[in-house]
Each structure stands twice: as structure tokens, then as C-alpha cells.
Amino acid sequence: MTLWDLNKGETANVSHLCEHLDDSVSTRLVEMGFEADQSITCLRRSLFAGPLVVQVGDCVYSLEQTVAEQIFISTK
């Protein structure tokens, strides 16, 4: 299951990042808090495959589908 599959209001933990991600993208996601066992909550899903708004710790991020599909999660 990827972060893109998370519904509004649901919480999950990061399992891992896609191993085929560009190193710069992977590094940036880890800097933002998207690392193993980090809790993530979906705050909003935009219409028509628009960005996904998630909360990681005290921060809120908006992610495009192509990025969110590279973050694997496990539901609680």
C-alpha cells in the first residue's frame, strides 16, 4: 500500500521509500520526516488526482501523486 492509497482522516506508518527513487528525492523526503515507522495522517485529498495533503509530525505537506506513490505505508 502506498501513501496515495490513504483516505482522508486515516493514519498510517511509513514502511519504506521506493528503492528506485532518485537519490535527491529520497534524501529530501527523509529530511521532511518520511522515514520508517513515522506516523502520517491524510488531511485532504484533492479532486482529479490533485495533491495529497498529509501531516508528518508537526509539519503539513502537499505531495503529488507521482511522489506519494513512492512512499510505502502500513496501516495501524
N, CA, C, O and CB atoms as a CASP TS submission, in Angstrom:
PFRMAT TS
TARGET T0000
AUTHOR 0000-0000-0000
METHOD Language model
MODEL 1
PARENT N/A
ATOM      1  N   MET     1       0.857  -1.175   0.000  1.00  0.00           N
ATOM      2  CA  MET     1       0.000   0.000   0.000  1.00  0.00           C
ATOM      3  C   MET     1       0.903   1.239   0.000  1.00  0.00           C
ATOM      4  O   MET     1       1.918   1.273   0.696  1.00  0.00           O
ATOM      5  CB  MET     1      -0.975  -0.002   1.237  1.00  0.00           C
ATOM      6  N   THR     2       0.530   2.242  -0.776  1.00  0.00           N
ATOM      7  CA  THR     2       1.325   3.472  -0.819  1.00  0.00           C
ATOM      8  C   THR     2       0.572   4.620  -0.144  1.00  0.00           C
ATOM      9  O   THR     2      -0.619   4.515   0.151  1.00  0.00           O
ATOM     10  CB  THR     2       1.671   3.845  -2.281  1.00  0.00           C
ATOM     11  N   LEU     3       1.277   5.689   0.087  1.00  0.00           N
ATOM     12  CA  LEU     3       0.669   6.863   0.708  1.00  0.00           C
ATOM     13  C   LEU     3      -0.497   7.382  -0.125  1.00  0.00           C
ATOM     14  O   LEU     3      -1.453   7.928   0.425  1.00  0.00           O
ATOM     15  CB  LEU     3       1.713   7.966   0.897  1.00  0.00           C
ATOM     16  N   TRP     4      -0.428   7.221  -1.431  1.00  0.00           N
ATOM     17  CA  TRP     4      -1.505   7.685  -2.307  1.00  0.00           C
ATOM     18  C   TRP     4      -2.815   6.955  -2.017  1.00  0.00           C
ATOM     19  O   TRP     4      -3.885   7.486  -2.313  1.00  0.00           O
ATOM     20  CB  TRP     4      -1.114   7.493  -3.774  1.00  0.00           C
ATOM     21  N   ASP     5      -2.756   5.756  -1.449  1.00  0.00           N
ATOM     22  CA  ASP     5      -3.953   4.958  -1.150  1.00  0.00           C
ATOM     23  C   ASP     5      -4.624   5.353   0.164  1.00  0.00           C
ATOM     24  O   ASP     5      -5.724   4.883   0.456  1.00  0.00           O
ATOM     25  CB  ASP     5      -3.591   3.492  -1.102  1.00  0.00           C
ATOM     26  N   LEU     6      -3.990   6.199   0.951  1.00  0.00           N
ATOM     27  CA  LEU     6      -4.525   6.590   2.254  1.00  0.00           C
ATOM     28  C   LEU     6      -5.717   7.531   2.072  1.00  0.00           C
ATOM     29  O   LEU     6      -5.639   8.495   1.311  1.00  0.00           O
ATOM     30  CB  LEU     6      -3.428   7.265   3.115  1.00  0.00           C
ATOM     31  N   ASN     7      -6.797   7.256   2.758  1.00  0.00           N
ATOM     32  CA  ASN     7      -8.000   8.081   2.678  1.00  0.00           C
ATOM     33  C   ASN     7      -7.948   9.223   3.682  1.00  0.00           C
ATOM     34  O   ASN     7      -7.207   9.166   4.664  1.00  0.00           O
ATOM     35  CB  ASN     7      -9.248   7.230   2.916  1.00  0.00           C
ATOM     36  N   LYS     8      -8.728  10.247   3.432  1.00  0.00           N
ATOM     37  CA  LYS     8      -8.803  11.398   4.331  1.00  0.00           C
ATOM     38  C   LYS     8      -9.154  10.951   5.745  1.00  0.00           C
ATOM     39  O   LYS     8     -10.093  10.184   5.954  1.00  0.00           O
ATOM     40  CB  LYS     8      -9.838  12.417   3.823  1.00  0.00           C
ATOM     41  N   GLY     9      -8.383  11.443   6.709  1.00  0.00           N
ATOM     42  CA  GLY     9      -8.623  11.131   8.106  1.00  0.00           C
ATOM     43  C   GLY     9      -7.918   9.873   8.599  1.00  0.00           C
ATOM     44  O   GLY     9      -7.873   9.625   9.803  1.00  0.00           O
ATOM     45  N   GLU    10      -7.370   9.081   7.690  1.00  0.00           N
ATOM     46  CA  GLU    10      -6.677   7.857   8.086  1.00  0.00           C
ATOM     47  C   GLU    10      -5.233   8.148   8.482  1.00  0.00           C
ATOM     48  O   GLU    10      -4.619   9.105   8.011  1.00  0.00           O
ATOM     49  CB  GLU    10      -6.713   6.832   6.949  1.00  0.00           C
ATOM     50  N   THR    11      -4.715   7.302   9.355  1.00  0.00           N
ATOM     51  CA  THR    11      -3.332   7.399   9.808  1.00  0.00           C
ATOM     52  C   THR    11      -2.622   6.091   9.503  1.00  0.00           C
ATOM     53  O   THR    11      -3.211   5.015   9.603  1.00  0.00           O
ATOM     54  CB  THR    11      -3.259   7.727  11.324  1.00  0.00           C
ATOM     55  N   ALA    12      -1.354   6.193   9.130  1.00  0.00           N
ATOM     56  CA  ALA    12      -0.537   5.017   8.840  1.00  0.00           C
ATOM     57  C   ALA    12       0.905   5.325   9.219  1.00  0.00           C
ATOM     58  O   ALA    12       1.236   6.452   9.586  1.00  0.00           O
ATOM     59  CB  ALA    12      -0.644   4.606   7.336  1.00  0.00           C
ATOM     60  N   ASN    13       1.750   4.317   9.126  1.00  0.00           N
ATOM     61  CA  ASN    13       3.179   4.495   9.361  1.00  0.00           C
ATOM     62  C   ASN    13       3.932   4.277   8.061  1.00  0.00           C
ATOM     63  O   ASN    13       3.545   3.445   7.240  1.00  0.00           O
ATOM     64  CB  ASN    13       3.689   3.530  10.457  1.00  0.00           C
ATOM     65  N   VAL    14       5.004   5.023   7.879  1.00  0.00           N
ATOM     66  CA  VAL    14       5.857   4.807   6.712  1.00  0.00           C
ATOM     67  C   VAL    14       6.524   3.451   6.870  1.00  0.00           C
ATOM     68  O   VAL    14       7.095   3.144   7.916  1.00  0.00           O
ATOM     69  CB  VAL    14       6.924   5.948   6.555  1.00  0.00           C
ATOM     70  N   SER    15       6.444   2.653   5.830  1.00  0.00           N
ATOM     71  CA  SER    15       7.125   1.363   5.805  1.00  0.00           C
ATOM     72  C   SER    15       8.519   1.547   5.206  1.00  0.00           C
ATOM     73  O   SER    15       9.530   1.211   5.824  1.00  0.00           O
ATOM     74  CB  SER    15       6.305   0.314   4.995  1.00  0.00           C
ATOM     75  N   HIS    16       8.546   2.095   3.971  1.00  0.00           N
ATOM     76  CA  HIS    16       9.815   2.367   3.295  1.00  0.00           C
ATOM     77  C   HIS    16       9.558   3.220   2.055  1.00  0.00           C
ATOM     78  O   HIS    16       8.419   3.376   1.615  1.00  0.00           O
ATOM     79  CB  HIS    16      10.537   1.043   2.911  1.00  0.00           C
ATOM     80  N   LEU    17      10.623   3.757   1.512  1.00  0.00           N
ATOM     81  CA  LEU    17      10.549   4.519   0.269  1.00  0.00           C
ATOM     82  C   LEU    17      10.931   3.594  -0.877  1.00  0.00           C
ATOM     83  O   LEU    17      11.703   2.653  -0.693  1.00  0.00           O
ATOM     84  CB  LEU    17      11.478   5.778   0.312  1.00  0.00           C
ATOM     85  N   CYS    18      10.399   3.861  -2.040  1.00  0.00           N
ATOM     86  CA  CYS    18      10.711   3.067  -3.224  1.00  0.00           C
ATOM     87  C   CYS    18      12.217   3.098  -3.472  1.00  0.00           C
ATOM     88  O   CYS    18      12.839   4.160  -3.443  1.00  0.00           O
ATOM     89  CB  CYS    18       9.938   3.593  -4.463  1.00  0.00           C
ATOM     90  N   GLU    19      12.786   1.940  -3.713  1.00  0.00           N
ATOM     91  CA  GLU    19      14.239   1.860  -3.920  1.00  0.00           C
ATOM     92  C   GLU    19      14.678   2.479  -5.237  1.00  0.00           C
ATOM     93  O   GLU    19      15.868   2.723  -5.432  1.00  0.00           O
ATOM     94  CB  GLU    19      14.692   0.417  -3.871  1.00  0.00           C
ATOM     95  N   HIS    20      13.745   2.739  -6.142  1.00  0.00           N
ATOM     96  CA  HIS    20      14.085   3.308  -7.447  1.00  0.00           C
ATOM     97  C   HIS    20      13.966   4.831  -7.483  1.00  0.00           C
ATOM     98  O   HIS    20      14.149   5.447  -8.533  1.00  0.00           O
ATOM     99  CB  HIS    20      13.198   2.711  -8.510  1.00  0.00           C
ATOM    100  N   LEU    21      13.660   5.434  -6.335  1.00  0.00           N
ATOM    101  CA  LEU    21      13.567   6.895  -6.266  1.00  0.00           C
ATOM    102  C   LEU    21      14.927   7.527  -6.529  1.00  0.00           C
ATOM    103  O   LEU    21      15.960   6.985  -6.135  1.00  0.00           O
ATOM    104  CB  LEU    21      13.027   7.343  -4.893  1.00  0.00           C
ATOM    105  N   ASP    22      14.920   8.654  -7.183  1.00  0.00           N
ATOM    106  CA  ASP    22      16.147   9.428  -7.366  1.00  0.00           C
ATOM    107  C   ASP    22      16.711   9.764  -5.988  1.00  0.00           C
ATOM    108  O   ASP    22      15.958  10.084  -5.068  1.00  0.00           O
ATOM    109  CB  ASP    22      15.880  10.731  -8.200  1.00  0.00           C
ATOM    110  N   ASP    23      18.017   9.692  -5.845  1.00  0.00           N
ATOM    111  CA  ASP    23      18.651   9.938  -4.543  1.00  0.00           C
ATOM    112  C   ASP    23      18.294  11.296  -3.956  1.00  0.00           C
ATOM    113  O   ASP    23      18.094  11.414  -2.747  1.00  0.00           O
ATOM    114  CB  ASP    23      20.151   9.831  -4.673  1.00  0.00           C
ATOM    115  N   SER    24      18.212  12.315  -4.792  1.00  0.00           N
ATOM    116  CA  SER    24      17.898  13.655  -4.273  1.00  0.00           C
ATOM    117  C   SER    24      16.474  13.715  -3.724  1.00  0.00           C
ATOM    118  O   SER    24      16.226  14.385  -2.722  1.00  0.00           O
ATOM    119  CB  SER    24      18.079  14.715  -5.377  1.00  0.00           C
ATOM    120  N   VAL    25      15.538  13.020  -4.371  1.00  0.00           N
ATOM    121  CA  VAL    25      14.148  12.982  -3.903  1.00  0.00           C
ATOM    122  C   VAL    25      14.065  12.181  -2.608  1.00  0.00           C
ATOM    123  O   VAL    25      13.423  12.605  -1.648  1.00  0.00           O
ATOM    124  CB  VAL    25      13.213  12.367  -4.984  1.00  0.00           C
ATOM    125  N   SER    26      14.711  11.038  -2.589  1.00  0.00           N
ATOM    126  CA  SER    26      14.716  10.192  -1.400  1.00  0.00           C
ATOM    127  C   SER    26      15.313  10.934  -0.199  1.00  0.00           C
ATOM    128  O   SER    26      14.757  10.896   0.899  1.00  0.00           O
ATOM    129  CB  SER    26      15.502   8.901  -1.671  1.00  0.00           C
ATOM    130  N   THR    27      16.424  11.592  -0.410  1.00  0.00           N
ATOM    131  CA  THR    27      17.073  12.357   0.662  1.00  0.00           C
ATOM    132  C   THR    27      16.161  13.453   1.175  1.00  0.00           C
ATOM    133  O   THR    27      16.050  13.651   2.385  1.00  0.00           O
ATOM    134  CB  THR    27      18.392  12.962   0.172  1.00  0.00           C
ATOM    135  N   ARG    28      15.512  14.162   0.281  1.00  0.00           N
ATOM    136  CA  ARG    28      14.618  15.250   0.685  1.00  0.00           C
ATOM    137  C   ARG    28      13.425  14.721   1.469  1.00  0.00           C
ATOM    138  O   ARG    28      13.027  15.325   2.465  1.00  0.00           O
ATOM    139  CB  ARG    28      14.133  16.026  -0.541  1.00  0.00           C
ATOM    140  N   LEU    29      12.851  13.604   1.039  1.00  0.00           N
ATOM    141  CA  LEU    29      11.717  13.025   1.763  1.00  0.00           C
ATOM    142  C   LEU    29      12.122  12.632   3.179  1.00  0.00           C
ATOM    143  O   LEU    29      11.361  12.861   4.119  1.00  0.00           O
ATOM    144  CB  LEU    29      11.166  11.803   1.013  1.00  0.00           C
ATOM    145  N   VAL    30      13.293  12.051   3.347  1.00  0.00           N
ATOM    146  CA  VAL    30      13.772  11.681   4.678  1.00  0.00           C
ATOM    147  C   VAL    30      13.977  12.938   5.523  1.00  0.00           C
ATOM    148  O   VAL    30      13.632  12.946   6.705  1.00  0.00           O
ATOM    149  CB  VAL    30      15.091  10.868   4.583  1.00  0.00           C
ATOM    150  N   GLU    31      14.528  13.989   4.941  1.00  0.00           N
ATOM    151  CA  GLU    31      14.706  15.255   5.658  1.00  0.00           C
ATOM    152  C   GLU    31      13.363  15.828   6.115  1.00  0.00           C
ATOM    153  O   GLU    31      13.281  16.477   7.158  1.00  0.00           O
ATOM    154  CB  GLU    31      15.436  16.274   4.767  1.00  0.00           C
ATOM    155  N   MET    32      12.316  15.584   5.332  1.00  0.00           N
ATOM    156  CA  MET    32      10.978  16.070   5.673  1.00  0.00           C
ATOM    157  C   MET    32      10.294  15.197   6.722  1.00  0.00           C
ATOM    158  O   MET    32       9.253  15.578   7.259  1.00  0.00           O
ATOM    159  CB  MET    32      10.118  16.136   4.425  1.00  0.00           C
ATOM    160  N   GLY    33      10.869  14.026   7.020  1.00  0.00           N
ATOM    161  CA  GLY    33      10.302  13.153   8.042  1.00  0.00           C
ATOM    162  C   GLY    33       9.687  11.869   7.531  1.00  0.00           C
ATOM    163  O   GLY    33       9.152  11.086   8.316  1.00  0.00           O
ATOM    164  N   PHE    34       9.754  11.638   6.237  1.00  0.00           N
ATOM    165  CA  PHE    34       9.184  10.419   5.658  1.00  0.00           C
ATOM    166  C   PHE    34      10.187   9.280   5.784  1.00  0.00           C
ATOM    167  O   PHE    34      10.844   8.903   4.814  1.00  0.00           O
ATOM    168  CB  PHE    34       8.791  10.639   4.169  1.00  0.00           C
ATOM    169  N   GLU    35      10.296   8.735   6.998  1.00  0.00           N
ATOM    170  CA  GLU    35      11.213   7.629   7.245  1.00  0.00           C
ATOM    171  C   GLU    35      10.487   6.523   7.976  1.00  0.00           C
ATOM    172  O   GLU    35       9.392   6.728   8.498  1.00  0.00           O
ATOM    173  CB  GLU    35      12.438   8.093   8.048  1.00  0.00           C
ATOM    174  N   ALA    36      11.094   5.352   8.016  1.00  0.00           N
ATOM    175  CA  ALA    36      10.452   4.153   8.576  1.00  0.00           C
ATOM    176  C   ALA    36       9.851   4.408   9.951  1.00  0.00           C
ATOM    177  O   ALA    36      10.471   5.023  10.818  1.00  0.00           O
ATOM    178  CB  ALA    36      11.455   3.016   8.667  1.00  0.00           C
ATOM    179  N   ASP    37       8.629   3.921  10.126  1.00  0.00           N
ATOM    180  CA  ASP    37       7.852   3.982  11.371  1.00  0.00           C
ATOM    181  C   ASP    37       7.308   5.362  11.729  1.00  0.00           C
ATOM    182  O   ASP    37       6.686   5.522  12.779  1.00  0.00           O
ATOM    183  CB  ASP    37       8.693   3.502  12.490  1.00  0.00           C
ATOM    184  N   GLN    38       7.528   6.357  10.880  1.00  0.00           N
ATOM    185  CA  GLN    38       6.972   7.693  11.128  1.00  0.00           C
ATOM    186  C   GLN    38       5.471   7.667  10.857  1.00  0.00           C
ATOM    187  O   GLN    38       5.032   7.136   9.837  1.00  0.00           O
ATOM    188  CB  GLN    38       7.674   8.772  10.240  1.00  0.00           C
ATOM    189  N   SER    39       4.698   8.229  11.752  1.00  0.00           N
ATOM    190  CA  SER    39       3.245   8.292  11.610  1.00  0.00           C
ATOM    191  C   SER    39       2.858   9.412  10.635  1.00  0.00           C
ATOM    192  O   SER    39       3.413  10.510  10.676  1.00  0.00           O
ATOM    193  CB  SER    39       2.572   8.516  12.990  1.00  0.00           C
ATOM    194  N   ILE    40       1.896   9.108   9.759  1.00  0.00           N
ATOM    195  CA  ILE    40       1.405  10.075   8.763  1.00  0.00           C
ATOM    196  C   ILE    40      -0.121  10.067   8.799  1.00  0.00           C
ATOM    197  O   ILE    40      -0.745   9.007   8.864  1.00  0.00           O
ATOM    198  CB  ILE    40       1.936   9.732   7.317  1.00  0.00           C
ATOM    199  N   THR    41      -0.711  11.254   8.756  1.00  0.00           N
ATOM    200  CA  THR    41      -2.167  11.387   8.693  1.00  0.00           C
ATOM    201  C   THR    41      -2.551  12.116   7.421  1.00  0.00           C
ATOM    202  O   THR    41      -1.972  13.152   7.095  1.00  0.00           O
ATOM    203  CB  THR    41      -2.713  12.134   9.934  1.00  0.00           C
ATOM    204  N   CYS    42      -3.526  11.580   6.700  1.00  0.00           N
ATOM    205  CA  CYS    42      -4.032  12.241   5.499  1.00  0.00           C
ATOM    206  C   CYS    42      -5.037  13.311   5.916  1.00  0.00           C
ATOM    207  O   CYS    42      -6.068  13.001   6.513  1.00  0.00           O
ATOM    208  CB  CYS    42      -4.685  11.211   4.520  1.00  0.00           C
ATOM    209  N   LEU    43      -4.738  14.559   5.602  1.00  0.00           N
ATOM    210  CA  LEU    43      -5.624  15.667   5.962  1.00  0.00           C
ATOM    211  C   LEU    43      -6.609  16.010   4.853  1.00  0.00           C
ATOM    212  O   LEU    43      -7.734  16.433   5.120  1.00  0.00           O
ATOM    213  CB  LEU    43      -4.808  16.891   6.307  1.00  0.00           C
ATOM    214  N   ARG    44      -6.172  15.823   3.581  1.00  0.00           N
ATOM    215  CA  ARG    44      -7.056  16.187   2.472  1.00  0.00           C
ATOM    216  C   ARG    44      -6.631  15.479   1.196  1.00  0.00           C
ATOM    217  O   ARG    44      -5.444  15.310   0.917  1.00  0.00           O
ATOM    218  CB  ARG    44      -7.058  17.708   2.256  1.00  0.00           C
ATOM    219  N   ARG    45      -7.621  15.075   0.440  1.00  0.00           N
ATOM    220  CA  ARG    45      -7.399  14.526  -0.895  1.00  0.00           C
ATOM    221  C   ARG    45      -8.056  15.489  -1.881  1.00  0.00           C
ATOM    222  O   ARG    45      -9.252  15.761  -1.780  1.00  0.00           O
ATOM    223  CB  ARG    45      -7.982  13.054  -1.036  1.00  0.00           C
ATOM    224  N   SER    46      -7.301  15.992  -2.807  1.00  0.00           N
ATOM    225  CA  SER    46      -7.824  16.917  -3.807  1.00  0.00           C
ATOM    226  C   SER    46      -8.522  16.147  -4.921  1.00  0.00           C
ATOM    227  O   SER    46      -8.251  14.967  -5.145  1.00  0.00           O
ATOM    228  CB  SER    46      -6.695  17.793  -4.383  1.00  0.00           C
ATOM    229  N   LEU    47      -9.410  16.825  -5.603  1.00  0.00           N
ATOM    230  CA  LEU    47     -10.130  16.227  -6.724  1.00  0.00           C
ATOM    231  C   LEU    47      -9.221  16.035  -7.927  1.00  0.00           C
ATOM    232  O   LEU    47      -8.199  16.708  -8.065  1.00  0.00           O
ATOM    233  CB  LEU    47     -11.325  17.090  -7.107  1.00  0.00           C
ATOM    234  N   PHE    48      -9.602  15.121  -8.783  1.00  0.00           N
ATOM    235  CA  PHE    48      -8.939  14.900 -10.067  1.00  0.00           C
ATOM    236  C   PHE    48      -7.447  14.646  -9.931  1.00  0.00           C
ATOM    237  O   PHE    48      -6.645  15.234 -10.656  1.00  0.00           O
ATOM    238  CB  PHE    48      -9.161  16.082 -10.965  1.00  0.00           C
ATOM    239  N   ALA    49      -7.075  13.777  -9.010  1.00  0.00           N
ATOM    240  CA  ALA    49      -5.674  13.386  -8.797  1.00  0.00           C
ATOM    241  C   ALA    49      -4.797  14.578  -8.432  1.00  0.00           C
ATOM    242  O   ALA    49      -3.602  14.599  -8.728  1.00  0.00           O
ATOM    243  CB  ALA    49      -5.122  12.708 -10.047  1.00  0.00           C
ATOM    244  N   GLY    50      -5.398  15.560  -7.790  1.00  0.00           N
ATOM    245  CA  GLY    50      -4.627  16.706  -7.302  1.00  0.00           C
ATOM    246  C   GLY    50      -3.779  16.293  -6.119  1.00  0.00           C
ATOM    247  O   GLY    50      -3.784  15.123  -5.736  1.00  0.00           O
ATOM    248  N   PRO    51      -3.056  17.219  -5.537  1.00  0.00           N
ATOM    249  CA  PRO    51      -2.134  16.866  -4.454  1.00  0.00           C
ATOM    250  C   PRO    51      -2.828  16.286  -3.218  1.00  0.00           C
ATOM    251  O   PRO    51      -3.992  16.566  -2.934  1.00  0.00           O
ATOM    252  CB  PRO    51      -1.346  18.079  -4.053  1.00  0.00           C
ATOM    253  N   LEU    52      -2.073  15.483  -2.515  1.00  0.00           N
ATOM    254  CA  LEU    52      -2.481  14.867  -1.263  1.00  0.00           C
ATOM    255  C   LEU    52      -1.863  15.693  -0.141  1.00  0.00           C
ATOM    256  O   LEU    52      -0.667  15.982  -0.177  1.00  0.00           O
ATOM    257  CB  LEU    52      -2.041  13.352  -1.184  1.00  0.00           C
ATOM    258  N   VAL    53      -2.655  16.074   0.846  1.00  0.00           N
ATOM    259  CA  VAL    53      -2.144  16.874   1.963  1.00  0.00           C
ATOM    260  C   VAL    53      -2.038  15.964   3.185  1.00  0.00           C
ATOM    261  O   VAL    53      -3.027  15.384   3.633  1.00  0.00           O
ATOM    262  CB  VAL    53      -3.074  18.116   2.257  1.00  0.00           C
ATOM    263  N   VAL    54      -0.824  15.850   3.710  1.00  0.00           N
ATOM    264  CA  VAL    54      -0.570  14.950   4.834  1.00  0.00           C
ATOM    265  C   VAL    54       0.148  15.681   5.958  1.00  0.00           C
ATOM    266  O   VAL    54       0.822  16.688   5.743  1.00  0.00           O
ATOM    267  CB  VAL    54       0.255  13.739   4.380  1.00  0.00           C
ATOM    268  N   GLN    55      -0.018  15.145   7.167  1.00  0.00           N
ATOM    269  CA  GLN    55       0.692  15.668   8.327  1.00  0.00           C
ATOM    270  C   GLN    55       1.712  14.639   8.770  1.00  0.00           C
ATOM    271  O   GLN    55       1.395  13.466   8.967  1.00  0.00           O
ATOM    272  CB  GLN    55      -0.287  16.016   9.484  1.00  0.00           C
ATOM    273  N   VAL    56       2.948  15.102   8.922  1.00  0.00           N
ATOM    274  CA  VAL    56       4.052  14.275   9.404  1.00  0.00           C
ATOM    275  C   VAL    56       4.624  15.006  10.604  1.00  0.00           C
ATOM    276  O   VAL    56       5.242  16.060  10.454  1.00  0.00           O
ATOM    277  CB  VAL    56       5.152  14.021   8.284  1.00  0.00           C
ATOM    278  N   GLY    57       4.428  14.461  11.778  1.00  0.00           N
ATOM    279  CA  GLY    57       4.852  15.166  12.994  1.00  0.00           C
ATOM    280  C   GLY    57       4.086  16.466  13.118  1.00  0.00           C
ATOM    281  O   GLY    57       2.856  16.468  13.081  1.00  0.00           O
ATOM    282  N   ASP    58       4.806  17.583  13.267  1.00  0.00           N
ATOM    283  CA  ASP    58       4.179  18.898  13.378  1.00  0.00           C
ATOM    284  C   ASP    58       4.072  19.615  12.038  1.00  0.00           C
ATOM    285  O   ASP    58       3.623  20.760  11.991  1.00  0.00           O
ATOM    286  CB  ASP    58       4.953  19.753  14.346  1.00  0.00           C
ATOM    287  N   CYS    59       4.473  18.971  10.954  1.00  0.00           N
ATOM    288  CA  CYS    59       4.516  19.613   9.632  1.00  0.00           C
ATOM    289  C   CYS    59       3.411  19.086   8.724  1.00  0.00           C
ATOM    290  O   CYS    59       2.970  17.943   8.847  1.00  0.00           O
ATOM    291  CB  CYS    59       5.884  19.389   8.972  1.00  0.00           C
ATOM    292  N   VAL    60       2.979  19.945   7.815  1.00  0.00           N
ATOM    293  CA  VAL    60       1.962  19.582   6.825  1.00  0.00           C
ATOM    294  C   VAL    60       2.583  19.746   5.439  1.00  0.00           C
ATOM    295  O   VAL    60       3.194  20.770   5.132  1.00  0.00           O
ATOM    296  CB  VAL    60       0.662  20.466   6.978  1.00  0.00           C
ATOM    297  N   TYR    61       2.411  18.710   4.606  1.00  0.00           N
ATOM    298  CA  TYR    61       2.986  18.715   3.266  1.00  0.00           C
ATOM    299  C   TYR    61       1.925  18.386   2.225  1.00  0.00           C
ATOM    300  O   TYR    61       0.954  17.681   2.498  1.00  0.00           O
ATOM    301  CB  TYR    61       4.146  17.719   3.175  1.00  0.00           C
ATOM    302  N   SER    62       2.135  18.908   1.042  1.00  0.00           N
ATOM    303  CA  SER    62       1.297  18.614  -0.107  1.00  0.00           C
ATOM    304  C   SER    62       2.160  17.831  -1.092  1.00  0.00           C
ATOM    305  O   SER    62       3.217  18.306  -1.509  1.00  0.00           O
ATOM    306  CB  SER    62       0.710  19.930  -0.758  1.00  0.00           C
ATOM    307  N   LEU    63       1.714  16.634  -1.463  1.00  0.00           N
ATOM    308  CA  LEU    63       2.502  15.772  -2.344  1.00  0.00           C
ATOM    309  C   LEU    63       1.730  15.429  -3.605  1.00  0.00           C
ATOM    310  O   LEU    63       0.528  15.168  -3.559  1.00  0.00           O
ATOM    311  CB  LEU    63       2.908  14.492  -1.618  1.00  0.00           C
ATOM    312  N   GLU    64       2.427  15.432  -4.727  1.00  0.00           N
ATOM    313  CA  GLU    64       1.833  14.996  -5.985  1.00  0.00           C
ATOM    314  C   GLU    64       1.694  13.480  -5.986  1.00  0.00           C
ATOM    315  O   GLU    64       2.382  12.789  -5.235  1.00  0.00           O
ATOM    316  CB  GLU    64       2.681  15.468  -7.189  1.00  0.00           C
ATOM    317  N   GLN    65       0.817  12.973  -6.817  1.00  0.00           N
ATOM    318  CA  GLN    65       0.569  11.542  -6.897  1.00  0.00           C
ATOM    319  C   GLN    65       1.848  10.764  -7.203  1.00  0.00           C
ATOM    320  O   GLN    65       2.085   9.710  -6.611  1.00  0.00           O
ATOM    321  CB  GLN    65      -0.482  11.254  -7.954  1.00  0.00           C
ATOM    322  N   THR    66       2.670  11.270  -8.119  1.00  0.00           N
ATOM    323  CA  THR    66       3.877  10.540  -8.506  1.00  0.00           C
ATOM    324  C   THR    66       4.843  10.355  -7.342  1.00  0.00           C
ATOM    325  O   THR    66       5.574   9.365  -7.303  1.00  0.00           O
ATOM    326  CB  THR    66       4.578  11.262  -9.634  1.00  0.00           C
ATOM    327  N   VAL    67       4.859  11.288  -6.395  1.00  0.00           N
ATOM    328  CA  VAL    67       5.718  11.165  -5.216  1.00  0.00           C
ATOM    329  C   VAL    67       5.047  10.293  -4.175  1.00  0.00           C
ATOM    330  O   VAL    67       5.686   9.406  -3.609  1.00  0.00           O
ATOM    331  CB  VAL    67       6.043  12.550  -4.624  1.00  0.00           C
ATOM    332  N   ALA    68       3.768  10.527  -3.911  1.00  0.00           N
ATOM    333  CA  ALA    68       3.039   9.772  -2.886  1.00  0.00           C
ATOM    334  C   ALA    68       3.012   8.273  -3.195  1.00  0.00           C
ATOM    335  O   ALA    68       2.969   7.455  -2.277  1.00  0.00           O
ATOM    336  CB  ALA    68       1.607  10.302  -2.760  1.00  0.00           C
ATOM    337  N   GLU    69       3.038   7.911  -4.470  1.00  0.00           N
ATOM    338  CA  GLU    69       3.031   6.500  -4.852  1.00  0.00           C
ATOM    339  C   GLU    69       4.385   5.821  -4.607  1.00  0.00           C
ATOM    340  O   GLU    69       4.496   4.603  -4.742  1.00  0.00           O
ATOM    341  CB  GLU    69       2.649   6.367  -6.317  1.00  0.00           C
ATOM    342  N   GLN    70       5.390   6.585  -4.256  1.00  0.00           N
ATOM    343  CA  GLN    70       6.726   6.039  -4.000  1.00  0.00           C
ATOM    344  C   GLN    70       7.002   5.871  -2.493  1.00  0.00           C
ATOM    345  O   GLN    70       8.082   5.435  -2.094  1.00  0.00           O
ATOM    346  CB  GLN    70       7.790   6.953  -4.626  1.00  0.00           C
ATOM    347  N   ILE    71       6.005   6.225  -1.668  1.00  0.00           N
ATOM    348  CA  ILE    71       6.128   6.106  -0.215  1.00  0.00           C
ATOM    349  C   ILE    71       5.207   4.975   0.224  1.00  0.00           C
ATOM    350  O   ILE    71       3.984   5.094   0.149  1.00  0.00           O
ATOM    351  CB  ILE    71       5.770   7.461   0.518  1.00  0.00           C
ATOM    352  N   PHE    72       5.799   3.887   0.679  1.00  0.00           N
ATOM    353  CA  PHE    72       5.015   2.714   1.087  1.00  0.00           C
ATOM    354  C   PHE    72       4.674   2.826   2.569  1.00  0.00           C
ATOM    355  O   PHE    72       5.488   3.258   3.386  1.00  0.00           O
ATOM    356  CB  PHE    72       5.794   1.391   0.802  1.00  0.00           C
ATOM    357  N   ILE    73       3.436   2.421   2.893  1.00  0.00           N
ATOM    358  CA  ILE    73       2.928   2.584   4.262  1.00  0.00           C
ATOM    359  C   ILE    73       2.345   1.279   4.778  1.00  0.00           C
ATOM    360  O   ILE    73       2.053   0.356   4.018  1.00  0.00           O
ATOM    361  CB  ILE    73       1.865   3.695   4.319  1.00  0.00           C
ATOM    362  N   SER    74       2.187   1.233   6.094  1.00  0.00           N
ATOM    363  CA  SER    74       1.442   0.150   6.721  1.00  0.00           C
ATOM    364  C   SER    74       0.411   0.806   7.619  1.00  0.00           C
ATOM    365  O   SER    74       0.726   1.724   8.375  1.00  0.00           O
ATOM    366  CB  SER    74       2.382  -0.834   7.527  1.00  0.00           C
ATOM    367  N   THR    75      -0.831   0.326   7.531  1.00  0.00           N
ATOM    368  CA  THR    75      -1.898   0.912   8.332  1.00  0.00           C
ATOM    369  C   THR    75      -1.849   0.349   9.736  1.00  0.00           C
ATOM    370  O   THR    75      -1.370  -0.762   9.964  1.00  0.00           O
ATOM    371  CB  THR    75      -3.273   0.653   7.695  1.00  0.00           C
ATOM    372  N   LYS    76      -2.351   1.132  10.667  1.00  0.00           N
ATOM    373  CA  LYS    76      -2.337   0.732  12.085  1.00  0.00           C
ATOM    374  C   LYS    76      -3.446  -0.229  12.376  1.00  0.00           C
ATOM    375  O   LYS    76      -3.594  -0.676  13.513  1.00  0.00           O
ATOM    376  CB  LYS    76      -2.455   1.944  13.001  1.00  0.00           C
TER
END
